[in-house]
Amino acid sequence: MSHLTRDDAVADFFRRVESQEISDPDRLDAIWAALPTVTVDEILGDWRGGELPSGHPMDGQLATVRWHGKWFRSRYDVAPMVCRDDDGKLYSNKEIGKGEASLWEVGFRGEVTASMVYDGQPVIDHFKRVDATTLMGIMNGKTSLVRDRHFYFFLVRD
């Protein structure tokens, strides 16, 4: 895995968000490695999201459920699958999310960072800071880890 400076990682991250090209997971991992961790308190709020396509089977699936983002209202009041209904109204899709979630600081790849633990499935989303209003996320867990590859996404303050 190549080592990037934080500035290079941030620039590369935004290029990939803009292009939505399929990225090599190793490159996404290099971007992740160069970014700083965050605490739970730093990420509280409402977020809209998107994906960083990497050839993962989940690529494109969030659009099919009209996923908007995540609500981190407090450590224990977390809506991981905020979607739009037929009228465009936002709601917490508890069916797809298999419940809701909570926020914890969890060790991942040798660092402790804010992470979202789903209530009803063995999945943890880990977060790192790209800039003051943007997070990079990696979905991790038994059901999302496919051929040792993670699903990558991003969140922007709503």
C-alpha positions as CSV (number, residue, x, y, z in Angstrom):
1,M,0.0,0.0,0.0
2,S,1.4,3.4,-1.0
3,H,1.8,6.0,1.7
4,L,0.1,9.4,1.0
5,T,0.5,12.7,2.7
6,R,-2.8,14.0,4.2
7,D,-3.1,16.7,1.6
8,D,-2.6,14.2,-1.3
9,A,-5.1,11.9,0.3
10,V,-7.7,14.6,0.7
11,A,-7.2,15.8,-2.9
12,D,-7.4,12.2,-4.2
13,F,-10.5,11.5,-2.1
14,F,-12.4,14.5,-3.6
15,R,-11.3,13.5,-7.1
16,R,-12.8,10.1,-6.5
17,V,-16.1,11.4,-5.0
18,E,-16.5,13.7,-8.0
19,S,-15.7,11.1,-10.7
20,Q,-17.5,8.2,-9.0
21,E,-15.0,6.0,-10.9
22,I,-14.4,2.5,-9.6
23,S,-11.3,2.8,-7.3
24,D,-8.9,0.1,-6.4
25,P,-9.6,-0.8,-2.8
26,D,-5.9,-0.6,-2.0
27,R,-5.9,3.1,-3.1
28,L,-9.0,3.8,-0.9
29,D,-7.1,2.1,2.0
30,A,-4.1,4.3,1.4
31,I,-6.4,7.4,1.5
32,W,-8.0,6.1,4.7
33,A,-4.6,5.5,6.3
34,A,-3.5,9.1,5.7
35,L,-6.7,10.6,7.3
36,P,-7.0,11.6,11.0
37,T,-9.4,9.8,13.4
38,V,-12.5,11.4,14.9
39,T,-14.3,11.2,18.2
40,V,-18.0,10.5,18.6
41,D,-18.7,14.1,19.8
42,E,-17.0,15.5,16.6
43,I,-19.4,13.7,14.3
44,L,-22.8,14.3,16.0
45,G,-25.3,15.8,13.6
46,D,-27.1,15.0,10.4
47,W,-25.2,13.8,7.4
48,R,-25.9,13.1,3.7
49,G,-23.9,10.4,2.1
50,G,-22.6,8.8,-1.1
51,E,-20.4,5.9,-2.0
52,L,-16.9,5.4,-3.2
53,P,-17.3,2.6,-5.8
54,S,-14.6,-0.1,-5.5
55,G,-16.2,-3.1,-7.3
56,H,-17.8,-4.2,-4.0
57,P,-21.2,-6.0,-4.5
58,M,-22.9,-3.2,-2.5
59,D,-21.8,-0.6,-5.1
60,G,-25.0,1.1,-6.3
61,Q,-27.3,-0.6,-3.8
62,L,-27.8,2.5,-1.6
63,A,-29.3,4.4,-4.5
64,T,-31.9,1.7,-5.0
65,V,-33.2,2.3,-1.5
66,R,-33.0,6.1,-1.9
67,W,-30.4,6.4,0.9
68,H,-29.8,10.0,1.9
69,G,-27.4,9.6,4.8
70,K,-27.2,9.1,8.5
71,W,-28.4,10.9,11.6
72,F,-26.1,10.9,14.6
73,R,-28.4,12.7,17.1
74,S,-26.6,11.4,20.2
75,R,-24.3,8.4,21.1
76,Y,-27.4,6.1,21.4
77,D,-29.8,7.9,19.0
78,V,-28.4,7.0,15.5
79,A,-30.3,6.4,12.3
80,P,-27.9,4.6,9.9
81,M,-30.2,4.3,6.9
82,V,-31.9,7.7,6.4
83,C,-33.9,7.3,3.2
84,R,-36.4,9.3,1.1
85,D,-40.0,8.1,0.9
86,D,-42.1,8.4,-2.3
87,D,-42.9,12.0,-1.4
88,G,-39.2,12.9,-0.8
89,K,-39.5,13.0,3.0
90,L,-36.6,11.7,5.0
91,Y,-37.2,8.8,7.4
92,S,-35.1,6.2,9.3
93,N,-35.5,3.0,7.3
94,K,-35.3,0.5,10.2
95,E,-36.2,-2.4,8.0
96,I,-33.2,-2.1,5.7
97,G,-30.9,-1.1,8.6
98,K,-32.3,-3.9,10.7
99,G,-33.0,-1.4,13.5
100,E,-30.9,1.6,14.3
101,A,-27.4,2.0,15.8
102,S,-25.1,3.6,18.4
103,L,-21.8,5.3,18.2
104,W,-18.6,4.1,19.9
105,E,-14.9,4.7,19.6
106,V,-13.6,1.4,18.2
107,G,-10.2,0.1,17.3
108,F,-9.8,-0.5,13.5
109,R,-6.5,-1.0,11.7
110,G,-4.5,0.0,14.8
111,E,-6.3,3.2,15.4
112,V,-9.3,4.2,17.6
113,T,-11.9,6.2,15.8
114,A,-15.6,7.0,15.9
115,S,-17.6,4.1,14.7
116,M,-21.3,3.2,14.2
117,V,-22.4,-0.2,15.5
118,Y,-25.7,-1.4,14.0
119,D,-28.2,-2.8,16.5
120,G,-29.5,-5.7,14.4
121,Q,-26.6,-6.9,12.2
122,P,-22.9,-7.7,12.6
123,V,-21.7,-4.5,10.9
124,I,-19.6,-1.5,12.1
125,D,-19.0,1.6,10.1
126,H,-15.7,3.3,10.9
127,F,-15.1,7.0,10.2
128,K,-12.2,9.3,9.6
129,R,-12.0,13.1,8.9
130,V,-11.4,14.3,5.4
131,D,-12.1,18.0,6.2
132,A,-14.3,20.0,8.6
133,T,-17.6,18.8,6.9
134,T,-16.6,15.5,5.3
135,L,-16.0,12.0,6.6
136,M,-14.7,8.9,4.9
137,G,-16.4,5.7,6.0
138,I,-15.5,2.0,5.8
139,M,-18.2,-0.6,6.4
140,N,-16.8,-3.6,8.3
141,G,-18.4,-6.8,9.4
142,K,-19.3,-10.4,8.7
143,T,-22.1,-9.5,6.2
144,S,-20.3,-6.6,4.4
145,L,-16.8,-8.0,4.2
146,V,-16.7,-9.7,0.8
147,R,-13.6,-11.5,-0.3
148,D,-11.7,-9.5,2.3
149,R,-12.8,-6.2,0.8
150,H,-14.8,-3.5,2.5
151,F,-17.5,-1.1,1.3
152,Y,-16.3,2.5,1.1
153,F,-18.5,5.6,1.4
154,F,-18.5,9.2,2.5
155,L,-20.7,11.6,4.6
156,V,-21.0,15.4,4.3
157,R,-22.7,17.5,7.0
158,D,-26.3,18.1,6.0
